[in-house]
Amino acid sequence: MTSSVDNLARIRASIARAEADFGRKPGSARLMAVSKTFPAEAIAPVLDAGQRLFGENYVQEAKAKWPTLRELYPDAEVHMIGPLQSNKADDAVKLFDAIHTLDRESLAAALSKAIAKIGRKPDLFVQVNTGLEPQKGGIDPRETNAFAARCREVHGLSIAGLMCIPPADQPPSPHFGLLMKLSLELGLSELSMGMSADYEAAIQLGSTYVRVGSAIFGSR
């Protein structure tokens, strides 16, 4: 078995190769180490190896481990990549540097209120349900432009980019291509797409954040 630090080095090298192969600038695809379900002691070696961007799925889990880790690694970034309940908006705004799962009007309203109250502005990504899967969160691709406009004009939110999770049983590239097309229409520069099994295809299609968990930390 390889260690998480060895895995991290391998993934970093693979991302660098993909950037070079597809004519991307070095460092233009940021690696997010998805640390959900892993305890602080499993995350610390990856932090010691220089990784500073992490993804979490649950507010309560992140609250339990990241304040202490950030005391030791104050430059660490933590992004929310799981479904967010509107009643957890305050906690999310306090804790996360970015939220990748903005996908409905009620959450936009809750985040707007939380940002105004707390005075902190995490980067916000609209999640797009590119496969129209009923079990997944995300905006219908056909409604993405209108939803992003309402976020800006009605709720006063700044949208940094778009996020998607392609269907597990379909080739990912058409979904990544669709998300890239939508981002160009909206004039957005950030794309959160690509995971352990498909991040190279995501880099080819413009991803700026690849979310890699199991290929670094192992199976959960």
N, CA and C of each residue as an Amber inpcrd file, in Angstrom:
protein
   660
   0.8330000  -1.2070000   0.0000000   0.0000000   0.0000000   0.0000000
   0.8640000   1.2520000   0.0000000   0.4840000   2.2250000  -0.7860000
   1.2120000   3.4860000  -0.7990000   0.5950000   4.4310000   0.2080000
   1.4010000   5.3740000   0.6680000   0.9140000   6.3330000   1.6420000
   0.1840000   7.4670000   0.9340000  -0.5920000   8.2220000   1.7210000
  -1.2990000   9.3660000   1.1490000  -0.3240000  10.3910000   0.5980000
   0.8410000  10.5170000   1.2090000   1.8360000  11.4830000   0.7240000
   2.4020000  11.0320000  -0.6250000   2.6620000   9.7270000  -0.7730000
   3.1070000   9.1990000  -2.0660000   2.0210000   9.3850000  -3.1280000
   0.7880000   9.1060000  -2.7480000  -0.3260000   9.2890000  -3.6800000
  -0.4530000  10.7430000  -4.1100000  -0.2980000  11.6570000  -3.1470000
  -0.3810000  13.0860000  -3.4500000   0.6640000  13.4820000  -4.4850000
   1.9000000  13.0120000  -4.3030000   2.9620000  13.3370000  -5.2570000
   2.6360000  12.7850000  -6.6480000   2.0730000  11.5870000  -6.7010000
   1.7230000  10.9810000  -7.9840000   0.6180000  11.7760000  -8.6820000
  -0.4000000  12.1960000  -7.9240000  -1.5070000  12.9570000  -8.5090000
  -1.0120000  14.3250000  -8.9800000  -0.1730000  14.9670000  -8.1960000
   0.3840000  16.2640000  -8.6100000   1.1440000  16.1400000  -9.9170000
   1.9470000  15.0940000 -10.0330000   2.7200000  14.8940000 -11.2660000
   1.7850000  14.6210000 -12.4450000   0.7300000  13.8660000 -12.2060000
  -0.2250000  13.5610000 -13.2670000  -0.9640000  14.8230000 -13.7270000
  -1.3210000  15.6760000 -12.7900000  -1.9830000  16.9380000 -13.1450000
  -1.0360000  17.8130000 -13.9660000   0.2220000  17.8730000 -13.5480000
   1.1970000  18.6810000 -14.2880000   1.3630000  18.1640000 -15.7220000
   1.3880000  16.8340000 -15.8910000   1.4940000  16.2640000 -17.2380000
   0.2700000  16.6090000 -18.0750000  -0.9160000  16.5070000 -17.4610000
  -2.1480000  16.8200000 -18.1970000  -2.1770000  18.2900000 -18.6010000
  -1.7480000  19.1620000 -17.7090000  -1.6900000  20.5860000 -18.0610000
  -0.7780000  20.7980000 -19.2610000   0.3820000  20.1550000 -19.2580000
   1.3220000  20.3080000 -20.3700000   0.7460000  19.7010000 -21.6530000
   0.1550000  18.5120000 -21.5390000  -0.3840000  17.8230000 -22.7230000
  -1.4940000  18.6260000 -23.3980000  -2.2910000  19.3300000 -22.5960000
  -3.4540000  20.0200000 -23.1480000  -3.2420000  21.5320000 -23.2740000
  -1.9940000  21.9640000 -23.1830000  -1.6710000  23.3710000 -23.4050000
  -2.1590000  24.2970000 -22.3200000  -2.2820000  23.7830000 -21.1050000
  -2.7180000  24.5980000 -19.9750000  -1.4960000  25.1870000 -19.2650000
  -1.6810000  26.3270000 -18.6370000  -0.6090000  26.9020000 -17.8360000
  -0.3320000  26.0230000 -16.6200000   0.9300000  25.8760000 -16.2200000
   1.2280000  25.1240000 -15.0040000   0.5060000  25.7380000 -13.8010000
  -0.1630000  24.9050000 -13.0360000  -0.8710000  25.3780000 -11.8550000
  -2.2560000  25.9170000 -12.1210000  -2.7130000  25.8600000 -13.3750000
  -4.0390000  26.4100000 -13.6880000  -5.1660000  25.4680000 -13.2790000
  -4.8510000  24.2010000 -13.0490000  -5.8250000  23.2460000 -12.5090000
  -5.4050000  22.9320000 -11.0770000  -6.1380000  23.4580000 -10.1190000
  -5.7730000  23.2880000  -8.7110000  -6.2880000  21.9500000  -8.1860000
  -5.4560000  21.2940000  -7.4180000  -5.8180000  20.0170000  -6.8100000
  -6.4980000  20.2580000  -5.4700000  -7.7440000  19.7700000  -5.3570000
  -8.4590000  19.7860000  -4.0940000  -8.4380000  18.3730000  -3.5160000
  -7.8120000  18.2070000  -2.3660000  -7.7810000  16.9070000  -1.6950000
  -9.0840000  16.7500000  -0.9050000  -9.9000000  15.7900000  -1.3060000
 -11.2100000  15.6150000  -0.6730000 -11.0340000  14.7750000   0.5870000
 -11.1390000  15.4480000   1.7230000 -10.8200000  14.8340000   3.0170000
 -12.0550000  14.4340000   3.8080000 -13.2290000  14.4240000   3.1670000
 -14.4530000  14.0240000   3.8740000 -14.2930000  12.6090000   4.4320000
 -14.8050000  12.4090000   5.6190000 -14.8050000  11.1550000   6.3920000
 -13.4390000  10.7970000   6.9730000 -12.3730000  11.5110000   6.5980000
 -11.0610000  11.2080000   7.1500000 -10.7740000  12.1030000   8.3500000
 -10.2230000  11.5350000   9.4250000  -9.9580000  12.3290000  10.6310000
  -8.7460000  13.2390000  10.4550000  -8.5900000  14.1430000  11.4040000
  -7.5060000  15.1220000  11.3450000  -6.1430000  14.4420000  11.2480000
  -5.9710000  13.3190000  11.9420000  -4.6570000  12.6590000  11.9160000
  -4.3300000  12.0660000  10.5600000  -5.3350000  11.7950000   9.7490000
  -5.0820000  11.3190000   8.3840000  -4.8070000  12.4650000   7.4270000
  -5.3080000  13.6480000   7.7600000  -5.1350000  14.8220000   6.9060000
  -3.7860000  15.4950000   7.1470000  -3.3030000  15.4550000   8.3840000
  -2.0770000  16.1740000   8.7600000  -0.8690000  15.8180000   7.8900000
  -0.6090000  14.5310000   7.5610000   0.5510000  14.2490000   6.7080000
   0.4600000  14.8950000   5.3320000  -0.7560000  15.0020000   4.8000000
  -0.9390000  15.6390000   3.4910000  -0.7060000  17.1430000   3.6030000
  -1.1320000  17.7310000   4.7040000  -0.8150000  19.1380000   4.9680000
   0.6950000  19.3300000   5.1160000   1.3420000  18.4140000   5.8260000
   2.7970000  18.5180000   6.0080000   3.5300000  18.4190000   4.6760000
   2.9250000  17.7220000   3.7140000   3.5380000  17.5760000   2.3820000
   3.2730000  18.7800000   1.4920000   2.5930000  19.7880000   2.0320000
   2.4170000  21.0350000   1.2910000   1.0550000  21.2440000   0.6710000
   0.1660000  20.2630000   0.7580000  -1.1810000  20.4480000   0.2060000
  -1.9610000  21.4440000   1.0790000  -2.6200000  22.3970000   0.4430000
  -3.3150000  23.4390000   1.2080000  -4.7860000  23.5950000   0.8350000
  -5.2760000  22.8920000  -0.1730000  -6.6680000  23.0170000  -0.5910000
  -7.3830000  21.6900000  -0.3560000  -8.4860000  21.7480000   0.4010000
  -9.2060000  20.5440000   0.7960000 -10.7000000  20.7210000   0.5650000
 -11.3840000  19.6080000   0.3630000 -12.8280000  19.6200000   0.1660000
 -13.5220000  18.7740000   1.2120000 -14.6350000  19.2840000   1.7190000
 -15.4430000  18.5700000   2.7090000 -16.8980000  18.5400000   2.2650000
 -17.6290000  17.5040000   2.6990000 -19.0180000  17.3360000   2.2950000
 -20.0310000  17.7760000   3.3420000 -19.6130000  17.8090000   4.6060000
 -20.5820000  18.0340000   5.6760000 -20.1120000  19.1410000   6.6160000
 -21.0300000  20.0430000   6.9230000 -20.6910000  21.1690000   7.7900000
 -20.2390000  20.6830000   9.1580000 -21.0020000  19.7890000   9.7730000
 -20.6800000  19.3610000  11.1440000 -19.3310000  18.6560000  11.2080000
 -19.0460000  17.8290000  10.2230000 -17.7500000  17.1380000  10.2090000
 -16.6050000  18.1310000  10.0590000 -16.7680000  19.0850000   9.1600000
 -15.7100000  20.0900000   8.9690000 -15.5130000  20.9340000  10.2230000
 -16.6170000  21.2860000  10.8870000 -16.5170000  22.0720000  12.1250000
 -15.7520000  21.3200000  13.2030000 -15.8190000  20.0090000  13.1770000
 -15.1860000  19.2050000  14.2240000 -13.6750000  19.1050000  14.0600000
 -13.1680000  19.2570000  12.8330000 -11.7340000  19.0120000  12.6610000
 -10.9450000  20.1930000  12.1040000 -11.5750000  21.0730000  11.3140000
 -10.7740000  22.0900000  10.6410000 -10.3640000  23.2840000  11.4940000
 -11.1390000  23.7470000  12.4720000 -10.6220000  24.8480000  13.2970000
  -9.2850000  24.5190000  13.9670000  -9.1540000  23.2920000  14.4650000
  -7.8920000  22.8910000  15.0950000  -6.7790000  22.7690000  14.0550000
  -7.0890000  22.1550000  12.9140000  -6.0660000  22.0290000  11.8720000
  -5.6190000  23.3920000  11.3640000  -6.5470000  24.3330000  11.2790000
  -6.1820000  25.6660000  10.7770000  -5.3290000  26.4480000  11.7670000
  -5.4100000  26.1110000  13.0410000  -4.4810000  26.7320000  13.9950000
  -3.0470000  26.3350000  13.6760000  -2.8650000  25.0980000  13.2080000
  -1.5310000  24.6020000  12.8630000  -1.1260000  24.9680000  11.4430000
  -2.1210000  25.0780000  10.5530000  -1.8740000  25.3780000   9.1390000
  -2.8110000  26.5250000   8.7340000  -2.4980000  27.7470000   9.1390000
  -3.4460000  28.8590000   8.9420000  -3.7000000  29.2190000   7.4810000
  -2.8490000  28.7630000   6.5610000  -3.0570000  29.0840000   5.1510000
  -3.8540000  27.9970000   4.4170000  -4.3880000  27.0160000   5.1440000
  -5.1910000  25.9750000   4.5080000  -6.5210000  26.5470000   4.0370000
  -6.9700000  26.0950000   2.8710000  -8.2880000  26.4440000   2.3290000
  -9.1950000  25.2270000   2.4430000 -10.4350000  25.4660000   2.8320000
 -11.4090000  24.3720000   2.9140000 -12.6360000  24.7730000   2.1070000
 -13.0200000  23.9270000   1.1630000 -14.1630000  24.1920000   0.2960000
 -15.2900000  23.2040000   0.5950000 -16.5200000  23.6830000   0.5450000
 -17.7040000  22.8530000   0.7280000 -18.0960000  22.2720000  -0.6240000
 -18.1230000  20.9310000  -0.7310000 -18.4480000  20.3050000  -2.0060000
 -19.6340000  19.3480000  -1.8900000 -20.2660000  19.2990000  -0.7150000
 -21.4370000  18.4580000  -0.5300000 -22.7050000  19.2860000  -0.4850000
 -23.8630000  18.6280000  -0.5000000 -25.1350000  19.3580000  -0.4330000
 -25.2040000  20.2030000   0.8340000 -25.7030000  21.4200000   0.6840000
 -25.7620000  22.3520000   1.8150000 -27.2120000  22.6810000   2.1310000
 -27.6040000  22.4290000   3.3770000 -28.9350000  22.8070000   3.8330000
 -28.9680000  24.3070000   4.0980000 -30.0830000  24.9230000   3.7730000
 -30.1920000  26.3760000   3.9540000 -29.9990000  26.7860000   5.4060000
 -30.4280000  25.9360000   6.3470000 -30.2880000  26.3010000   7.7610000
 -28.8570000  26.1790000   8.2800000 -27.9490000  25.6900000   7.4240000
 -26.5230000  25.6340000   7.7850000 -25.7260000  26.7290000   7.0750000
 -26.4190000  27.6890000   6.4640000 -25.7260000  28.7120000   5.6770000
 -24.7820000  29.5370000   6.5380000 -25.2050000  29.9160000   7.7440000
 -24.3390000  30.7200000   8.6110000 -23.0400000  29.9850000   8.9220000
 -23.1600000  28.7310000   9.3390000 -21.9650000  27.9470000   9.6590000
 -21.0710000  27.7930000   8.4310000 -21.6760000  27.5820000   7.2620000
 -20.8910000  27.3860000   6.0400000 -20.1200000  28.6490000   5.6780000
 -20.7590000  29.7920000   5.7980000 -20.0950000  31.0600000   5.4670000
 -18.9430000  31.3340000   6.4340000 -19.1190000  30.9750000   7.6920000
 -18.0470000  31.1690000   8.6780000 -16.8560000  30.2600000   8.4180000
 -17.1340000  29.0450000   7.9600000 -16.1030000  28.0070000   7.9370000
 -15.3900000  27.8530000   6.6010000 -16.1340000  27.9510000   5.4980000
 -15.5740000  27.5690000   4.1950000 -15.0830000  28.7690000   3.3910000
 -14.0290000  28.5310000   2.6250000 -13.4890000  29.5550000   1.7370000
 -14.2320000  29.5860000   0.4020000 -14.9130000  28.5110000   0.0790000
 -15.7320000  28.4420000  -1.1370000 -16.8250000  27.4170000  -0.9270000
 -17.9480000  27.6300000  -1.5930000 -19.0820000  26.7070000  -1.5530000
 -19.4000000  26.3420000  -3.0020000 -19.3030000  25.0470000  -3.3280000
 -19.4150000  24.5970000  -4.7150000 -20.8100000  24.0750000  -5.0600000
 -21.7670000  24.1740000  -4.1490000 -23.0420000  23.4700000  -4.3260000
 -24.2500000  24.4010000  -4.1850000 -24.1530000  25.5990000  -4.7000000
 -25.3090000  26.5060000  -4.7420000 -26.2310000  26.0320000  -5.8680000
 -27.4400000  25.5910000  -5.5110000 -28.2700000  24.9350000  -6.5230000
 -29.7630000  25.2350000  -6.4140000 -30.1430000  26.2370000  -5.6070000
 -31.5770000  26.5360000  -5.5090000 -31.7590000  27.9290000  -4.9270000
 -32.9340000  28.4750000  -5.1750000 -33.2370000  29.8480000  -4.7820000
 -33.1920000  30.0440000  -3.2630000 -33.7390000  29.0710000  -2.5220000
 -33.7740000  29.2190000  -1.0610000 -32.3650000  29.2660000  -0.4750000
 -31.4440000  28.4990000  -1.0440000 -30.0660000  28.5310000  -0.5590000
 -29.3890000  29.8370000  -0.9390000 -29.6710000  30.3520000  -2.1160000
 -29.1200000  31.6530000  -2.5030000 -29.5620000  32.7320000  -1.5220000
 -30.8370000  32.7220000  -1.1480000 -31.3470000  33.7130000  -0.1930000
 -30.6780000  33.5510000   1.1660000 -30.5190000  32.3020000   1.6180000
 -29.9010000  32.0530000   2.9170000 -28.4340000  32.4710000   2.9260000
 -27.7170000  32.1910000   1.8530000 -26.3080000  32.5900000   1.7860000
 -26.1670000  34.1050000   1.7310000 -27.0690000  34.7730000   1.0180000
 -27.0350000  36.2290000   0.9590000 -27.1880000  36.8320000   2.3510000
 -28.1370000  36.3140000   3.1230000 -28.3430000  36.8150000   4.4850000
 -27.1370000  36.5200000   5.3700000 -26.5860000  35.3140000   5.2420000
 -25.4390000  34.9340000   6.0700000 -24.2180000  35.7960000   5.7580000
 -23.9730000  36.0470000   4.4780000 -22.8310000  36.8790000   4.0810000
 -22.9760000  38.2910000   4.6230000 -24.1980000  38.8400000   4.5460000
 -24.4320000  40.1960000   5.0630000 -24.2480000  40.2430000   6.5750000
 -24.6800000  39.2090000   7.2640000 -24.6110000  39.1810000   8.7310000
 -23.1880000  38.9520000   9.2350000 -22.4740000  38.0440000   8.5730000
 -21.1570000  37.6190000   9.0670000 -20.0320000  38.4680000   8.4950000
 -20.2650000  39.0450000   7.3250000 -19.2490000  39.8890000   6.7130000
 -18.1190000  39.1240000   6.0820000 -18.3850000  37.9190000   5.6670000
 -17.3760000  37.0700000   5.0200000 -17.9630000  36.5670000   3.7180000
 -17.1620000  36.5480000   2.6410000 -17.6760000  36.1890000   1.3150000
 -16.9110000  35.0070000   0.7370000 -17.3730000  33.7940000   0.9910000
 -16.7430000  32.6560000   0.3060000 -17.0440000  32.7110000  -1.1910000
 -16.1520000  32.1710000  -1.9900000 -16.4390000  32.0330000  -3.4170000
 -17.6190000  31.0790000  -3.5930000 -18.4920000  31.3980000  -4.5290000
 -19.6990000  30.5950000  -4.7430000 -19.7020000  30.0000000  -6.1440000
 -20.0010000  28.7150000  -6.2100000 -20.1170000  27.9830000  -7.4670000
 -21.5470000  27.4730000  -7.6020000 -22.1330000  27.6490000  -8.7680000
 -23.4400000  27.0670000  -9.0460000 -23.2350000  25.6160000  -9.4780000
 -23.9110000  24.7040000  -8.7830000 -23.8470000  23.2990000  -9.1780000
 -24.8630000  23.0510000 -10.2810000 -24.4030000  22.4180000 -11.3630000
 -25.2490000  22.1240000 -12.5180000 -25.4280000  20.6110000 -12.6230000
 -26.6630000  20.1700000 -12.7200000 -26.9780000  18.7520000 -12.8410000
 -26.9550000  18.3800000 -14.3280000 -25.7450000  18.2020000 -14.8480000
 -25.5830000  18.0230000 -16.2940000 -26.2720000  16.7690000 -16.8130000
 -26.4380000  15.7580000 -15.9550000 -27.0950000  14.5240000 -16.3780000
 -28.5670000  14.4730000 -16.0370000 -29.1010000  15.5660000 -15.4880000
 -30.5180000  15.6280000 -15.0940000 -30.9000000  14.4240000 -14.2340000
 -30.0330000  14.0970000 -13.2780000 -30.2750000  12.9490000 -12.4030000
 -31.1390000  13.3780000 -11.2100000 -32.2660000  12.7300000 -10.9850000
 -33.1710000  13.1760000  -9.9200000 -32.5980000  13.0380000  -8.5180000
 -31.6410000  12.1300000  -8.3250000 -31.0810000  11.9260000  -6.9920000
 -29.9750000  12.9210000  -6.6590000 -29.5720000  13.7320000  -7.6210000
 -28.4690000  14.6720000  -7.4100000 -28.9770000  16.1000000  -7.3380000
 -28.2690000  16.9110000  -6.5630000 -28.5350000  18.3410000  -6.5690000
 -28.0250000  18.9670000  -7.8540000 -28.3850000  20.2060000  -8.0480000
 -27.8790000  20.9300000  -9.2120000 -28.9930000  21.5180000 -10.0530000
 -28.6580000  22.6070000 -10.7130000 -29.5860000  23.3100000 -11.5870000
 -29.6720000  22.5860000 -12.9350000 -30.8440000  22.5410000 -13.5050000
 -31.0120000  22.0770000 -14.8810000 -30.1130000  22.9360000 -15.7790000
 -29.3070000  22.3180000 -16.6420000 -28.4180000  23.1240000 -17.4920000
 -29.1380000  24.2290000 -18.2600000 -30.3730000  23.9550000 -18.6630000
 -31.1390000  24.9480000 -19.4300000 -31.5500000  26.1440000 -18.5920000
 -31.4650000  26.0160000 -17.2670000 -31.8730000  27.0990000 -16.3710000
 -30.6900000  27.7940000 -15.7040000 -29.4800000  27.3640000 -16.0550000
 -28.2930000  27.8530000 -15.3520000 -28.0940000  29.3510000 -15.5410000
 -28.2030000  29.8290000 -16.7540000 -27.9880000  31.2630000 -16.9960000
 -28.9820000  32.1090000 -16.2210000 -30.2540000  31.7080000 -16.2290000
 -31.2820000  32.4700000 -15.5270000 -31.0660000  32.4090000 -14.0200000
 -30.6700000  31.2330000 -13.5120000 -30.4330000  31.1050000 -12.0730000
 -29.2500000  31.9630000 -11.6350000 -28.1640000  31.9220000 -12.3960000
 -26.9980000  32.7490000 -12.0550000 -27.3650000  34.2350000 -12.0630000
 -28.2020000  34.6380000 -13.0230000 -28.6360000  36.0400000 -13.0730000
 -29.4460000  36.4050000 -11.8390000 -30.3340000  35.4990000 -11.3830000
 -31.1210000  35.7830000 -10.1760000 -30.2280000  35.8480000  -8.9460000
 -29.2330000  34.9790000  -8.8870000 -28.2970000  35.0310000  -7.7550000
 -27.6370000  36.4020000  -7.6610000 -27.2500000  36.9320000  -8.8200000
 -26.5760000  38.2290000  -8.8500000 -27.5460000  39.3750000  -8.5960000
 -28.6500000  39.3720000  -9.3290000 -29.5270000  40.5470000  -9.3550000
 -30.5110000  40.5860000  -8.1970000 -31.0200000  39.4240000  -7.7940000
 -32.0120000  39.3730000  -6.7150000 -31.3330000  39.2520000  -5.3530000
 -30.3100000  38.4080000  -5.2760000 -29.6990000  38.1020000  -3.9830000
 -28.3460000  38.7900000  -3.7670000 -27.8380000  39.4820000  -4.7650000
 -26.5900000  40.2250000  -4.6110000 -25.3660000  39.3560000  -4.4410000
 -25.4030000  38.1570000  -4.9780000 -24.2880000  37.2290000  -4.8320000
 -23.3430000  37.3090000  -6.0260000 -22.0690000  37.1790000  -5.7510000
 -21.0680000  37.0620000  -6.8160000 -20.8350000  35.5820000  -7.0850000
 -20.9410000  35.1820000  -8.3330000 -20.7390000  33.7900000  -8.7140000
 -19.3400000  33.6440000  -9.3070000 -18.5550000  32.7450000  -8.6990000
 -17.1730000  32.5490000  -9.1590000 -17.0860000  31.5530000 -10.2980000
 -17.9610000  30.5330000 -10.2970000 -17.8340000  29.4940000 -11.3020000
 -18.9610000  28.4920000 -11.2360000 -18.7770000  27.3820000 -11.9460000
 -19.7580000  26.3100000 -12.0290000 -19.1290000  24.9960000 -11.5770000
 -19.9700000  24.0840000 -11.0990000 -19.5240000  22.7610000 -10.6510000
 -20.4580000  21.6870000 -11.1950000 -19.9220000  20.5100000 -11.4980000
 -20.7790000  19.3850000 -11.8700000 -20.1640000  18.0760000 -11.4030000
 -21.0420000  17.0650000 -11.2980000 -20.6520000  15.6770000 -11.0320000
 -21.3250000  14.8390000 -12.1070000 -20.6020000  14.3920000 -13.1330000
 -21.2380000  13.6340000 -14.2130000 -21.8430000  12.3260000 -13.7160000
 -22.8300000  11.7910000 -14.4270000 -23.3730000  10.4740000 -14.0740000
 -22.2710000   9.4180000 -14.0820000 -22.3270000   8.5120000 -13.1100000
 -21.2760000   7.5050000 -12.9810000 -21.2540000   6.5300000 -14.1460000
 -22.3940000   6.3670000 -14.8210000 -22.4860000   5.3600000 -15.8870000
 -22.3500000   5.9480000 -17.2920000 -21.8550000   7.1840000 -17.3820000
 -21.7010000   7.8260000 -18.6890000 -20.2790000   8.3830000 -18.8370000
 -19.7900000   8.5060000 -20.0790000 -18.4950000   9.1590000 -20.2780000
 -18.5600000  10.5880000 -19.7430000 -17.5510000  11.0390000 -19.0100000
 -17.6350000  12.3480000 -18.3860000 -17.4150000  13.5270000 -19.3240000
 -16.6720000  13.3240000 -20.4030000 -16.2540000  14.4720000 -21.2150000
 -17.4180000  15.2950000 -21.7740000 -18.5180000  14.6850000 -22.2700000
 -19.6210000  15.5270000 -22.7320000 -20.1950000  16.4230000 -21.6300000
 -20.1870000  15.9400000 -20.4030000 -20.6980000  16.7360000 -19.2750000
 -19.7280000  17.8750000 -18.9500000 -18.4290000  17.5700000 -18.9910000
 -17.4350000  18.6250000 -18.7770000 -17.5130000  19.6680000 -19.8920000
 -17.7160000  19.2070000 -21.1140000 -17.8340000  20.1380000 -22.2350000
 -19.0400000  21.0450000 -22.0950000 -20.1590000  20.4850000 -21.6290000
 -21.3540000  21.2840000 -21.4130000 -21.1070000  22.3350000 -20.3410000
 -20.4480000  21.9390000 -19.2500000 -20.1930000  22.9050000 -18.1820000
 -19.2720000  24.0230000 -18.6710000 -18.2650000  23.6640000 -19.4700000
 -17.3760000  24.6790000 -20.0170000 -18.1470000  25.6520000 -20.9070000
 -19.0520000  25.1320000 -21.7320000 -19.8700000  25.9750000 -22.6040000
 -20.7140000  26.9460000 -21.7810000 -21.3420000  26.4460000 -20.7200000
 -22.1620000  27.3140000 -19.8640000 -21.3150000  28.3840000 -19.1870000
 -20.1170000  28.0160000 -18.7590000 -19.2560000  28.9930000 -18.0880000
 -18.8390000  30.1040000 -19.0480000 -18.5850000  29.7460000 -20.2950000
 -18.2240000  30.7570000 -21.2920000 -19.3960000  31.7040000 -21.5450000
 -20.6090000  31.1580000 -21.6000000 -21.7860000  31.9940000 -21.8000000
 -21.9730000  32.9840000 -20.6540000 -21.6040000  32.5550000 -19.4540000
 -21.7880000  33.3960000 -18.2660000 -20.5640000  34.2750000 -17.9820000
 -19.4920000  34.0850000 -18.7220000 -18.2810000  34.8570000 -18.4840000
 -17.5830000  34.5030000 -17.1860000 -17.6700000  33.2320000 -16.7830000
 -17.0580000  32.7760000 -15.5320000 -15.7210000  32.0960000 -15.8170000
 -14.7940000  32.2460000 -14.8970000 -13.4490000  31.7230000 -15.1440000
 -13.1440000  30.4400000 -14.3860000 -14.0040000  30.0540000 -13.4330000
 -13.7030000  28.8990000 -12.5940000 -14.6360000  27.7270000 -12.9210000
 -14.0440000  26.5340000 -13.0100000 -14.8000000  25.3110000 -13.2580000
 -14.3560000  24.2450000 -12.2640000 -15.2880000  23.7670000 -11.4730000
 -15.0180000  22.7140000 -10.4970000 -15.5450000  21.4010000 -11.0650000
 -14.6480000  20.6140000 -11.6500000 -15.0750000  19.3540000 -12.2730000
 -13.8840000  18.4200000 -12.4050000 -14.1830000  17.1340000 -12.2900000
 -13.1510000  16.1170000 -12.3380000 -12.8700000  15.5640000 -10.9540000
 -12.8770000  14.2080000 -10.8730000 -12.5870000  13.5240000  -9.6110000
 -11.5190000  12.4660000  -9.8640000 -11.3340000  11.5570000  -8.9200000
 -10.2120000  10.6230000  -8.9930000 -10.1410000   9.8760000 -10.3190000
 -11.2860000   9.4810000 -10.8780000 -11.2850000   8.6360000 -12.0680000
 -11.2470000   9.4100000 -13.3800000 -11.4890000  10.7260000 -13.3410000
 -11.6550000  11.4380000 -14.6230000 -11.0520000  12.8470000 -14.6350000
 -10.1400000  13.1360000 -13.7060000  -9.6480000  14.5170000 -13.6090000
  -8.8310000  14.9360000 -14.8310000  -8.1860000  13.9870000 -15.5080000
  -7.4010000  14.3660000 -16.6930000  -8.3200000  14.8580000 -17.8140000
  -9.4630000  14.1770000 -18.0010000 -10.4370000  14.6360000 -19.0060000
 -10.9820000  16.0020000 -18.6240000 -11.1640000  16.2310000 -17.3290000
 -11.6590000  17.5360000 -16.8710000 -10.6410000  18.6410000 -17.1440000
  -9.3780000  18.3400000 -16.9370000  -8.3270000  19.3310000 -17.2070000
  -8.2980000  19.6670000 -18.6990000  -8.4760000  18.6650000 -19.5300000
  -8.5110000  18.9050000 -20.9790000  -9.6160000  19.8980000 -21.3410000
 -10.7220000  19.8580000 -20.6010000 -11.8830000  20.6920000 -20.9130000
 -12.0090000  21.8960000 -19.9950000 -10.9000000  22.3110000 -19.3840000
 -10.8580000  23.6110000 -18.7340000 -11.0460000  23.6610000 -17.2440000
 -11.0770000  22.5060000 -16.5640000 -11.2930000  22.5360000 -15.1110000
 -10.2100000  23.3520000 -14.4170000 -10.6230000  24.1450000 -13.4430000
  -9.6680000  24.8860000 -12.6170000  -9.5740000  24.3090000 -11.2030000
 -10.5030000  23.4350000 -10.8420000 -10.4580000  22.7150000  -9.5610000
 -10.7950000  21.2570000  -9.8230000  -9.8580000  20.3530000  -9.5440000
 -10.1540000  18.9210000  -9.6210000 -10.2270000  18.3840000  -8.1940000
 -11.2730000  17.5810000  -7.9370000 -11.5860000  17.1310000  -6.5880000
 -11.1900000  15.6590000  -6.4570000 -10.0930000  15.3970000  -5.7850000
  -9.5290000  14.0470000  -5.7300000  -9.4780000  13.5890000  -4.2800000
 -10.1810000  12.4900000  -3.9900000 -10.2020000  11.9770000  -2.6180000
  -9.5910000  10.6060000  -2.5020000 -10.2540000   9.5850000  -3.0490000
  -9.8050000   8.2120000  -2.8590000  -8.4240000   7.9510000  -3.4410000
  -8.0720000   8.6280000  -4.5330000  -6.7450000   8.4100000  -5.1380000
  -5.6240000   8.9750000  -4.2780000  -5.9730000   9.8130000  -3.2970000
  -4.9870000  10.3210000  -2.3420000  -5.0640000   9.5770000  -1.0240000
  -6.2600000   9.5740000  -0.4220000  -6.4040000   9.0520000   0.9310000
  -6.7210000   7.5580000   0.9960000  -7.1030000   6.9550000  -0.1310000
  -7.5110000   5.5580000  -0.1310000  -9.0140000   5.4340000   0.0130000
  -9.4830000   4.1920000   0.0400000 -10.9200000   3.9580000   0.1320000
 -11.4480000   4.3340000   1.5120000 -12.7150000   4.7240000   1.5350000
 -13.3090000   5.1530000   2.7970000 -13.9590000   3.9740000   3.5010000
